[in-house]
């Protein structure tokens, strides 16, 4: 990337320090979720709040802000304009939120995450309830300070999906209700598969997962795989992108495998950003990239690749070598096991048809919490009522209900991006196949280079260069369209009717 403007060069010189501090924050967050000791949360919260304060101070340095304002009026290149857009977006947040408020929030969310872990382990919402109440209060305060177009929730959504409001997500969820919910309710059954009870050796399964993601293109010189309570990917920098998975119960190997494939999709995005954007705001996920588009990459690899018949066929023999106790199961049986359709209490374990209902439920609940339409104390009850309405099941405990996700220990506004990503994954598959050929052929041949290269050239390399709506239009030639996902899930009708 060629920086022409003298002011822009000065901006980038100052931004280098800011970016380094952001990377250290990412490293600390990864450590908090993977390694942090039980009694360390208060000290870690104080440390994170101090670092966040330093970051805010640097972002609001008068000389830095003056340079941005001057550069904004110049004749800039596409990349320079995008950098200014990113910085204006970030400085708007830090100008709006007083430092003492932000520091208190960071302390709260650090402790809240630890309390969520405790509450989930004990399946006791009352442990987490007071922290969630405070996070809801902070979210409403942030919304008032940032200002919003129609409702407070819009301000939170915009933090994770630039320029997309609740009304945009309402349109998306209306499409899901019309096109997907009826199919799910028609096919949903209390079906099971014997493979769900087959035990696995954690180390052997981890070795198989490493084999798979290596084949896909994950570079372990620039990444690693760790165990955690809730799977996530942390991009500390372009050359340090870490994925995690969880192993629970020692059986049902599909869950750790598909979860790891999901996280690979996130990781390959960050690993394939144009290297010339490194150490610029355009390479920083904390500023402007779309989490919905990011999620489309993880859902593409999890669902379009990992749940495909071709994937099972291509990796069957290697899987059996790592798990000889399932040698009696052929590819068709494993394929059916990977594609069971049924109501599921747990979002990250849900099938493709059940998954959008999970997001719809969370979208409605956090919107209602933001707008004070429900009391925090009512959350378990309302959660269970909505789950019964959308999926026909009631969670037996809080751990499999409103405590299953860590997101509300730190944020509101993230969940709807998951549904956006699920829909876009099918749309991306259609566009990719139109341009390079059937995805199944590449999977069967274990030839994933053309697939990751298409993603790189059409999506990954741009990172935050475009807004979410612009990138979808640029990469796919049209806005987000639920019709492609509706066509994709017909495979379940053929499988289970």
TADABEL-V861870 format. One record per pair of residues at least 24 apart in sequence whose ideal C-beta (glycine too) atoms are under 8 Angstrom apart, sorted by sequence separation. I is the first residue (numbers start at 1). J is the second residue. D is the distance in Angstrom with one decimal. If there is no record, write none. Layout:
i->(I,I)
j->(J,J)
d->(D,D)
//
This chain:
i->(243,218,242,269,361,25,65,108,109,241,309,312,361,24,25,108,428,431,231,266,269,231,241,266,268,361,21,25,108,213,233,241,360,59,60,231,232,235,266,307,428,59,231,235,238,265,266,306,307,21,22,105,233,238,265,268,357,21,60,233,264,265,357,59,60,225,235,238,263,265,209,262,265,18,21,101,105,233,238,262,264,265,354,56,206,262,18,101,238,261,262,17,18,56,206,237,261,57,205,345,366,370,56,259,362,369,14,101,223,258,261,262,431,97,202,212,216,238,261,307,431,53,56,96,218,366,431,14,98,209,213,344,366,428,97,202,205,209,212,213,216,223,258,343,345,424,428,14,53,96,97,208,212,218,222,257,258,303,343,366,427,14,52,53,96,200,218,235,343,345,52,96,199,200,205,209,213,217,345,199,205,216,219,363,424,11,14,49,50,93,198,200,218,362,363,427,49,52,92,197,198,346,427,430,49,196,197,198,345,429,11,196,345,348,359,363,424,10,11,49,195,347,359,423,427,48,49,195,196,346,347,423,426,427,48,195,345,359,360,423,426,429,7,11,359,420,425,45,46,49,423,426,45,48,423,426,7,8,45,355,356,359,422,7,45,42,45,233,5,8,44,45,93,356,7,355,8,42,5,41,42,41,253,352,5,12,4,8,11,15,41,4,41,89,2,5,8,3,4,11,38,2,3,1,32,36,33,258,32,254,254,216,216,259,255,255,212,211,120,208,208,211,117,208,207,208,205,231,204,205,230,204,299,303,304,201,295,299,303,304,200,291,294,295,298,299,292,296,297,304,198,292,295,296,299,300,304,162,199,291,295,296,299,198,290,293,294,295,296,162,164,198,292,293,296,297,300,161,292,295,296,300,310,314,160,161,291,310,314,160,161,195,293,308,309,310,313,314,315,160,292,296,308,311,314,310,195,305,310,304,308,352,353,352,195,305,195,353,193,352,196,351,195,193,193,305,193,192,191,191,192,191,341,189,190,339,188,189,190,339,187,188,341,188,300,341,339,184,297,336,297,297,188,187,188,293,184,183,184,184,180,184,289,181,230,289,293,180,181,230,288,292,229,287,290,290,293,288,293,176,272,283,284,282,283,290,282,177,272,281,282,176,268,272,304,269,277,173,268,273,274,272,273,274,277,272,274,173,269,273,90,269,34,268,34,34,87,169,33,86,33,86,90,33,83,90,79,83,86,89,90,33,83,89,82,87,33,86,166,86,79,85,188,30,188,29,30,27,185,26,26,27,181,26,34,26,33,30,23,153,23,153,156,151,153,152,153,151,152,151,143,140,139,215,217,140,216,217,136,215,136,217,216,136,133,173,176,132,172,173,129,132,169,172,176,129,172,175,129,169,160,169,172,159,161,160,125,159,160,125,156,158,161,156,157,161,156,160,153,157,161,19,26,153,19,19,22,16,15,22,15,19,15,12,12,139,1,125,135,139,123,124,135,139,1,123,128,135,1,123,132,135,136,123,125,132,135,120,121,125,131,1,119,120,123,128,120,119,120,116,117,116,116,113,116,115,113,112,113,112,109,109,109,180,179,183,163,164,179,162,163,164,180,187,191,162,163,176,179,180,183,187,161,175,179,186,189,172,180,183,187,172,183,187,86,82,82,82,79,78)
j->(267,243,267,294,386,51,91,134,135,267,335,338,387,51,52,135,455,458,259,294,297,260,270,295,297,390,51,55,138,243,263,271,390,90,91,262,263,266,297,338,459,91,263,267,270,297,298,338,339,54,55,138,266,271,298,301,390,55,94,267,298,299,391,94,95,260,270,273,298,300,245,298,301,55,58,138,142,270,275,299,301,302,391,94,245,301,58,141,278,301,302,58,59,97,247,278,302,99,247,387,408,412,99,302,405,412,58,145,267,302,305,306,475,142,247,257,261,283,306,352,476,99,102,142,264,412,477,61,145,256,260,391,413,475,145,250,253,257,260,261,264,271,306,391,393,472,476,63,102,145,146,257,261,267,271,306,307,352,392,415,476,64,102,103,146,250,268,285,393,395,103,147,250,251,256,260,264,268,396,251,257,268,271,415,476,64,67,102,103,146,251,253,271,415,416,480,103,106,146,251,252,400,481,484,104,251,252,253,400,484,67,252,401,404,415,419,480,67,68,106,252,404,416,480,484,106,107,253,254,404,405,481,484,485,107,254,404,418,419,482,485,488,67,71,419,480,485,106,107,110,484,487,107,110,485,488,70,71,108,418,419,422,485,71,109,107,110,298,71,74,110,111,159,422,74,422,76,110,74,110,111,111,323,422,76,83,76,80,83,87,113,77,114,162,77,80,83,79,80,87,114,79,80,79,110,114,113,338,113,337,338,301,305,348,348,349,315,318,229,318,319,322,229,322,322,323,322,348,322,323,348,323,418,422,425,323,417,421,425,426,323,414,417,418,421,422,416,420,421,428,323,417,420,421,424,425,429,288,325,417,421,422,425,325,417,420,421,422,423,290,292,326,420,421,424,425,428,290,421,424,425,429,439,443,290,291,421,440,444,291,292,326,424,439,440,441,444,445,446,292,424,428,440,443,446,443,329,439,444,439,443,488,489,489,333,443,334,492,333,492,337,492,337,336,337,451,340,340,340,341,342,342,492,341,342,491,341,342,343,492,341,342,495,343,455,496,495,341,455,495,459,460,353,353,354,459,353,353,354,356,353,357,463,356,405,464,468,356,357,406,464,468,406,464,467,468,471,467,472,356,452,463,464,463,464,471,464,360,455,464,465,360,452,456,488,455,463,360,455,460,461,460,461,462,465,461,463,363,459,463,281,460,226,460,227,228,281,363,228,281,229,282,286,230,280,287,277,281,284,287,288,232,282,288,282,287,234,287,367,288,282,288,391,234,392,234,236,234,392,234,235,236,390,236,244,237,244,242,236,366,237,367,370,367,370,370,371,370,371,371,370,370,370,446,448,372,448,449,369,448,370,452,452,376,376,416,419,376,416,419,376,379,416,419,423,377,420,423,379,419,411,420,423,411,413,413,379,413,414,380,411,413,416,412,413,417,413,417,412,416,420,279,286,413,280,281,284,279,279,286,280,284,281,279,280,411,274,398,408,412,397,398,409,413,276,398,403,410,277,399,408,411,412,400,402,409,412,398,399,403,409,280,398,399,403,409,403,403,404,403,406,406,408,406,409,409,409,409,410,410,409,410,411,482,482,486,467,468,483,467,468,469,485,492,496,468,469,482,485,486,489,493,468,482,486,493,496,480,489,492,496,482,493,497,464,464,465,466,465,465)
d->(5.2,7.5,7.7,5.8,4.7,5.7,6.4,5.7,6.8,4.6,5.0,6.7,6.3,6.8,7.2,6.7,7.8,7.7,4.8,6.1,4.7,7.5,4.7,7.9,6.9,5.9,6.6,7.0,7.0,7.5,4.7,5.4,6.5,6.2,6.7,7.2,7.1,7.9,6.4,5.1,7.7,5.5,5.7,7.6,6.5,4.2,4.8,7.4,5.6,6.3,6.6,5.0,3.9,6.7,3.4,7.7,4.3,5.2,5.5,5.3,7.6,7.0,5.5,4.8,6.4,6.9,4.1,5.9,6.6,5.9,6.8,4.5,3.6,6.7,6.9,7.7,8.0,7.7,6.8,7.1,5.7,6.5,6.6,4.7,8.0,6.6,4.9,7.0,5.2,5.2,4.0,6.5,6.4,7.9,7.9,7.5,5.1,7.6,7.1,7.6,7.1,5.8,5.7,7.9,7.5,7.1,7.8,8.0,5.8,5.4,6.9,7.7,7.2,6.3,4.9,7.3,7.6,6.2,4.2,7.0,5.0,5.6,6.2,7.9,5.4,4.8,7.0,7.3,7.9,6.8,6.4,7.6,7.3,7.6,5.7,6.9,5.6,6.0,7.5,7.1,5.7,7.3,5.1,4.1,6.6,6.9,6.8,7.6,7.2,4.4,7.7,7.4,6.8,6.1,6.1,7.2,7.2,5.4,5.4,6.4,5.7,5.2,6.0,5.4,5.0,6.4,6.7,5.7,4.4,5.0,6.4,7.8,5.4,6.5,6.0,4.6,4.6,6.0,7.8,5.0,7.2,7.2,6.5,5.7,7.8,7.2,7.4,7.8,7.5,6.8,6.1,4.5,7.8,4.2,4.8,6.8,4.0,4.8,7.4,5.7,7.9,6.3,6.1,5.2,7.4,6.9,7.6,7.3,4.1,7.7,5.0,4.8,7.1,8.0,5.7,7.4,6.0,5.5,6.3,4.1,7.5,6.5,6.4,6.0,4.4,5.0,4.8,7.8,7.8,5.7,6.4,7.7,4.3,7.3,7.5,7.3,7.5,4.9,7.1,5.3,4.1,7.2,5.3,6.2,4.1,6.8,7.6,6.7,6.3,7.8,7.5,7.3,4.1,5.5,4.7,4.1,5.3,5.4,7.5,7.7,5.4,7.7,6.7,4.1,7.7,7.9,3.2,7.8,5.8,7.9,5.4,5.3,7.6,6.2,6.7,6.2,7.1,7.9,5.4,5.8,6.2,5.0,6.7,7.3,6.2,7.7,8.0,5.2,7.4,7.6,7.4,6.4,3.8,6.9,7.2,6.0,7.0,7.9,7.2,7.3,7.2,7.9,6.7,5.0,7.0,7.6,7.6,7.4,7.0,6.3,5.8,7.0,7.8,6.2,7.6,5.4,6.5,6.3,7.5,7.0,6.3,7.7,6.0,4.1,6.2,7.2,6.9,6.7,5.0,7.2,7.5,6.7,7.9,7.5,5.9,7.8,5.4,4.8,6.0,7.3,5.9,6.6,7.8,5.5,6.8,5.0,7.8,7.3,7.6,7.9,7.8,4.1,6.7,4.1,7.7,4.2,4.7,5.4,7.2,4.1,2.6,7.7,4.0,6.2,7.5,7.9,7.1,7.4,7.9,6.6,7.5,5.5,3.3,7.2,3.6,7.9,5.6,5.7,5.3,7.9,5.0,6.6,7.9,5.8,7.9,6.4,7.8,4.2,5.3,4.6,5.4,6.5,6.7,7.5,7.6,7.8,6.2,7.5,7.9,7.9,6.8,6.0,6.3,5.4,5.4,4.0,6.3,7.3,4.5,6.4,5.9,8.0,5.8,6.2,7.4,6.0,6.9,5.9,7.8,7.3,7.3,7.8,4.4,6.6,4.4,8.0,6.0,7.4,5.9,7.5,7.8,5.4,5.2,7.3,6.1,7.6,6.2,5.9,7.7,6.7,4.8,5.8,7.8,5.5,7.9,5.5,6.0,7.2,6.8,6.9,7.2,7.7,7.5,6.7,7.3,6.9,4.2,6.3,6.3,8.0,6.6,6.6,6.0,7.8,7.0,4.6,5.9,5.4,6.8,5.0,4.3,6.1,7.4,6.4,7.7,3.5,6.0,7.7,7.0,4.9,6.9,5.6,7.4,5.1,7.6,6.7,4.6,7.5,6.9,7.0,5.9,6.5,5.9,4.2,7.9,7.6,5.6,5.6,7.2,6.0,4.3,3.8,6.3,7.3,7.9,6.4,7.0,6.6,7.4,4.4,7.2,5.2,5.1,7.3,7.6,5.3,5.6,6.6,5.6,3.9,7.4,6.2,7.9,7.6,6.1,5.0,7.9,5.4,7.7,6.5,7.7,6.5,6.2,5.5,5.8,7.7,7.9,4.7,6.7,4.7,7.1,7.0,7.3,4.1,6.7,6.5,6.8,8.0,7.7,5.8,6.8,5.1,7.3,4.5,6.5,7.9,7.5,5.9,5.4,7.6,5.4,4.9,6.6,8.0,4.5,5.1,6.6,7.7,6.5,6.3,7.1,6.4,5.9,5.6,5.7,7.6,5.1,7.2,5.0,6.5,6.9,4.8,7.3,6.3,4.4,7.8,6.6,5.5,7.6,7.0,5.9,7.3,4.7,6.4,7.8,6.4,6.5,7.9,7.7,7.8,7.9,7.6,6.8,7.8,7.9,5.3,7.0,5.8,5.3,5.1,7.5,7.8,7.6,4.7,4.7,5.8,3.3,5.6,7.4,6.9,7.2,5.4,7.9,7.0,7.7,7.8,6.1,5.8,7.8,6.0,7.1,6.5,6.5,7.9,6.6,7.8,7.4,4.4,6.6,4.7,4.3,6.4,7.2,7.9,4.1,4.8,6.5,7.3,6.2,3.9,5.7,7.9,7.3,7.9,6.2,7.6,7.5,7.9,7.7,6.0,6.9,7.1,7.3,5.2,6.8,7.4,4.7,5.5,7.1,7.0,7.8,5.5,7.8,6.2,4.2,7.4,4.4,4.2,6.4,6.9,6.3,4.2,7.9,7.6,5.6,7.7,5.2,6.1,7.4,5.2,6.6,7.2,7.1,5.8,7.7,5.8,6.2,6.4,7.5,6.6,5.9,6.7,5.7,3.6,4.0,7.9,7.5,6.9,6.7,7.2,5.0,6.7,6.7,7.1,5.7,6.6,4.8,7.5,6.8,7.2)
//
